[in-house]
Amino acid sequence: MEIASAQTGTAVRRVTVKERISFLFILSGQNAGLLFGGYGLSLIGTWMTRVAVAWLVFRMTNSAWMLGLVAFTGQIPSFLLGPIAGALVDRWHRRRVLILTQILSMIQAFMLAGLALFDIIEIWHIVCLSLLRGVINAFDTPAREALLMEIVEPEKVANATSLNSAMVNAARLIGPSIAGLIIAAASEGYCFLIDGLSYLAAIYPLYRIKTVSVERRSRSNVFRDVAEGWKYVSTCSTFRSVLLLLVLMSLVGMPFTVLLPLFAGSILNGGPYALGMLLSASGCGALAGALFLARNRDSGSMWKTIPFAAISFGAGLIMFSQARLLWQAVGFIFLASFSMMQYLGRSSLLLKTTADENKRGRVISYYTMAFMGMPPVGCLLAGSFAGRFGSSSTLLCSGAICLVAGILFALRPNLIGPVPAVVDRGMAR
């Protein structure tokens, strides 16, 4: 079906969800299909480890502050190393960077599994290995997003981005459910072991992917590349506005996941199963949000809805904070996660499709800094506030701040700059 764009008068095809899903199978024999398939299996193991680490820390310490500290050490490297990692990704072969990051991640998972299975693990082991994983992810994320733009045809970038988000959030749905069952039946160590083995599914396809040879500039001073990337991002009003709202949401809103073990145990009076249900509902909401993004729309109106996604996220978080029954909490966290994915998906697609190819790694690195680098600070704050005022009050305040921020951005549309023309062309294809 085709619809007419209100702003451009051009015909914009609205693709059904069924067609989007079939597109994944079309890619299965191509480079993107290899990347999606292997990485999707690996992500299931990654989410199993996230649940197992959170529950292990909670079981060992019963401390909200320690939950925040572990989350902080796992994500702060993306903030500290983001600009340098993005500059290096723009200089290096991105496929080789991904192969190295996956091998190092596999080694980290096996180390965690060995310590847990032999029952010699201590909290400082978890902190150090979480820090190592964070350093690896600081390079992995911009390299993966930039590589996707290299191996997917230009007219299929929006499709591939939506399906990539759907794959990531499908892992969020499957991984926590499996982890909850394994922890209840055996121990956290087996989740770490499965995670380590899952990286084999991601490493093998990377060796088979063929990329187009792209000239990489090699400068003697990498900090000059960092400065160039900052100037490129800071002088674009659209990039500034989208990233500013993302920074605020990441700082006060997205750390809600670190409080889920405490919320499940102390507020809902549940155990690993309740935690798995909450994380699965969060993943299901994000998956639904990714599939919703798969619908083609006029890009001008699409980007204008970004602040309203923040409003919906804040409202969902507020209602979740007041839930006292598991089914209520599941429904509200679904809404919050759906709205969060709407903002993340739209802003990510905007940045990737409008950035110059030789600066894409650096642009994505700033997105990564906001998306993965700010939550560690928020996790420490959330853990500290939850330890003093309780998880429910902390989540209530976080949701209120996101709600107010979204309203302010919606009332001042000039905060969102003009959408570059390249997005209109890409979305209309």
N, C-alpha and C positions, 0 to 999 in steps of 0.2 A: 504494500500500500504506500502511496506517496501523499505527502501533505505539503501545502504551500507555506513557505516561510513568511511570517508576517513582516519581517524587516527587509529581507532581500528579494522576496518574490520568487525565489528559486524552489524547485521541488526537492524535498528532503525525504528520503525513504525511511520509514519506520520499520525496523526489523523486529520480528517476533522473537520471543525467548527461545522457541523451538529452533529457529534458524540460527540463533546465537550458539546454542548447544551443538548443532550440527557443524558449525564452523570449527569447533574444537577438533572434531574428527577429520575435517578436511586438512587441518594443520598437522595431524598426527604423523603423516609421512614426510613432513618437512622439518626444518630446523626448529621452528617454534613449538611444534608438537613434541619433539625430543626434549626441549627445555621444560615445557609444561609438565610432561609425564614424569620425568625423573625428579624434578623439583617438588612436584605435588606429593610424591611418596615420602620424600625427605622431610617435608613440612609436617607430615603427620607425626613423625618421630620427634621433631622439634617441639611441637605442642605437647606431646607426652612428657618431654623433659621439663617444660615450663610448669606444668601442673605438678609433677613430681618434686621439683625443686621447691616450689612454693609450699607444698604440704610438708616436705621434709624439714624445712626451716621452721614452719609453724609447730611441728611436732617436737623438734629439738629445743626450741626456745620459748614457744608460746608468747612471742613478742611481735607486736605490730611494727616496732622500730626496726627490728632485724629483717622483717619482710621488706620494708622500704629500703634498707641498706643493700640487700642482695639485688633488688631491682635496680637500684642506683648504680652499682658497680657493673651491672650487665649492660647498661645503656649509656652511661656518661661518656664512654669513648667515642660514640657517634657524634657527640657535641664537640668534644675537644679535638678530635682528629678529622672531623667532617671536611673542612676546606682543603686540607692537605690531601686527604684521601681522594676527593673529587678531582683535584689537579693531577694527581698521579694516575687516576683512572683514565683521564683524557690523554695521558702520555703513553700509557702501556697498552698492550693487547688485552682487551677486556675478557676474552674467553679464557686466556691463561690465568688471569687474576682470579676468575671464578673457580677454576680447577684447584688452584692453591688454597683458596679460602675453604672450599669443601673438604679438602684433605685435612687441613688444620682443625676444622670443626669436628670431623670424625675422631681425630686423636683426642680432642678435648672431651667428647662424649664418652669415649672408652675409659679415660682417666677417671671421670666421675663415676662411671659404672663400677670400675674396679674398687674404688674406695668405699662405695656404698655396699656392694655385695660382700666384701670382706669385713664389713662392719667396723671400719677404722676411720670413717669419715667424721670430720669435725667442721664446725661452722666456718673456720677460716679457710678450709679447703674449698667450700662452696663459694665463698666470697672471691677468692683468687681465680677459680675457674670461671666464674661468671664474668670477671673482669677480662679474662682472656677471650671469652666468647664475644664480648662487646667490642674488643679491638678488631677481631675478625669481621664482625658484622659491619663495622665502619667502612671497610673496603668492599665487602660483598654486595651491599645494597645498591650503591651507585653503579657498580660494575654490571650488576644484573639488569637494572632498569635501562641502562645505556645499551647493553647488548641486545635487549629486546627490540629496540628501535633499529638496530642494524640488520636483524634477521627477518623482520616482518615487513611486508610490502607496505608502502606509505598509505594506500587506501584502506588497509586493514589494521592500522595502528589502534584506532578507537575500539575496534572489536577485540583485538588481542589484549588490550589493557583491561577491558571489562572481564574477559574470560580469565585473565591472569588473576584478577582480584577475586573472582568466583572460586578459582582453584585454591588460592591461599585461604579463603574463609571456609571452604569445604574441609580443609585440614583442621581448621579451628573447631569445626563441628565434630569431626571424627576423633582427632587426637585426644582431647580431654575425656571423652567417653571411655575410650580404651584405657587411658591412664587411670581413671578412677577404679575401673574393674581390676586392673593389675595391682594397684596399690592395696586395694582391699583384700585381694587373694594372696598376694606374695609380698613384694616390697618395692620401694622406689627404684632400687638399683636395676631392676629388669626393664624399667622404662628407659633408663639411660643406655642400657645395652642395646635395646631395639633402635633407639635414636642413632647410635653409632653405626649400626648395620645399615640403616636407611640411607646414609650418605653415599653408599655404593650406587644406589639408584640415581643419584644426582651426578656423580662423577663420570660414569660411563657415557651418558648422552653428551656431556660436554666435549668429550674426545671426538665424537662423531659429527658435531655441529660444524658446518662450513660457513665462514663469515666472509663478507666482501672486504677486500683489502682497503683499508682507509688510512690515509697518510696521517701520522701522528707527529706533532711538532715536538722537538726535543730542545728545551731551553736549559741553559746551565743553572738557572736559578728558579727552583720550583715555587718560591715565595712570590715571584713575579706573576706566575700563573694564578696563584691564590688571590693576589690583589686584582688581577684582571677579572677573575670570576666574581669577586665582590662588587666591583664597579658595574659589571654587566647586570647583576641582579638588583643592586640598589638604585640604578637609574631607570628601571622599568616600574612604572606605577602599579601595573597589574601584579607583577611578581611580589612587590613589596606588600601590597594589600593582602593578597592571599596568604603569604607566609606570616604576616603579623597576626592574623586571626588564628592561624594554625599554631603559632607559638603559644598563644593564650590558652587555647583548648588543650594543647599537649601538657601545659604546665599545671593546670588546675582540674582538668576534666578526665583526660585519658588515664591518669594513674589510678582510676577506680579499680582496675584489675588487680592491683597489688593488695587491695583490701578485701578481695573476695574470700580468701581463706578465713580471715577474721570475721567477716560478715556471715559466712556460712556456719561457722562454729559458734559464735557468741550471740548473734541476732536470730538466726534461723534454727539454732540448736541442731545442726546437721553435722555430717562428717565428710569423708572423701566423695561419697556419692552426691551429696548436695553441692559440693564444690564443682564436681564434674558437670552437673546439670546446669549450673550457672554459667560456666565457661562454654558449655555446648550451646546454650541459648544465646550467649553473646556471639559465638561463631555463626550460628544460624541466622541471627539478625544481620550480621555483616555480609553473609552470603546472599541473603535476600536483597540487601542494598546493592551488592555488586551486580546481581541479575537485573535489578531495576535500572541500573546505569546502562545496561546493554541496549536499552531502547534509544534509537536515534531521535534527537530533538534539535530544534533550532538552537545553535550554540549561544547566541546572544542572550536568550532567556535562560539558558541552562546555567550560565555562570552567575546570573543575577540571583539565583536561588541559593548560592553558597551560604550567605548569612542565615538564611532560614533553616538550613541544615544544622547550624550551630544552635539555633533556638530550640529545635526539636530535640537535639542531643541534651541540652540543659534540662528541658522539661522531663525527659525520660529518666535522667539521673536523679532528679528531685523525687519523682514518684518511686523509683527503686529504693531510695534511702529510707522511705517510710513503709516499705513492704515488711510484713511480719510472717507471711506464709510463703512457702516455696513457690507455689504456682503464681503468686503475685509477683515475686521477685523475678521469676523467669520471663514473664510477660513484659515487665518494665525494662529489664536489661536487654531484651530483644529490641525494643523501640530505640533505646539509647545507642545500641550497636548499629542498627540500621541507619540512623541519622549520622553517626560518626563516619560510616562508610560512604555516605553521600558526599560529605565534605571532602574526605580523603581522595576518593576516586575522581571527583571533578577537578580538584586542585592539582592532583598528580598528572592527569591527562593534559591539563592546560600547560603545565611547566614542561612536560616532555615534548609536546608537539610544537611548541613555539620557540624553544631554545635552539641556538645554532648547534650543529653536530659537534663541532670541536670544543664547545663549551657545555655540552649536555651533562657530562659527568659532574662538573662543578655546580651546575644549577640543581641537579638532583641531590647533590651532597648537602645543599642548604635546606632542601625539603627534608632530607634525612636528619639533619641537625634539629629541625623543629619537631619532626614526627617522632624521632627516637632519642634525640639528645636532651630535649626539655623534660620529658616525663621522669628521668632520674631525679631531677631536682624536685619535681612534684611528688615523686614517690617518697623522698625523705620527708617533705613537708606533710604529706598525707599520713605517713607512718607516725610522725611526731604528734600531729593533731589527733589522730585516732587513738593513740595511746593515752592522751589526756582527756579528750572529749567524747571518744567513742566513734566507731566507724560510721554509724548512721548520721550523726551530726556533721562529720567531715564530708560525707557524700552529698548531704543536703547543701552545704555551703559551696561545694565545687559545682554542683548543678546550677545553683543560683548565679554564680559568676559567669558561667558559659551562656546562660539564658540572657543575662543583661548585655553581655558582649555582642551576642547575635542581634539583639534588638537595636543596639547602637549602630552597628554596621548596616542594618537594614534601613534605619532612618536616615543614614548619611550615605546615599549611593555613590557619592563622589569618592568614597574610600576605595571602591573597586574601580580600577582603571579600565580603559577601553580594551575590548577583547581583540587581540591581533587577528588580522585577516586570515592567516594561515590556519587558524582553528576552524573558521567557517568552512574553508575548503576541505579540510580533513574530515569534518563531521558530516558534510553534505555528500560525501562520496558513498 
